[in-house]
Amino acid sequence: MSRKKYDANLPRNLTYRKASKSFFWRNPLTDKEFPLGQIARRDA
């Protein structure tokens, strides 16, 4: 299983999923993910 590289333009705990076209924020302490929804990249 290979992991995708992180997007260099985003912080490591913020991911963009193309399938749902939305951003997710991961809490670095608990590793829980929270959906941010379909927001602009500059707002993320």
JOCOR-V35129 format. One record per residue. RES is the residue in one small letter. D_LAST is the distance of its C-alpha to the last C-alpha in whole Angstrom. Layout:
RES:D_LAST
RES:D_LAST
This chain:
m:28
s:26
r:22
k:20
k:19
y:15
d:13
a:14
n:11
l:9
p:10
r:12
n:11
l:8
t:10
y:10
r:13
k:15
a:17
s:15
k:13
s:10
f:7
f:9
w:9
r:12
n:14
p:16
l:20
t:20
d:18
k:17
e:14
f:12
p:11
l:8
g:10
q:9
i:7
a:6
r:5
r:5
d:4
a:0
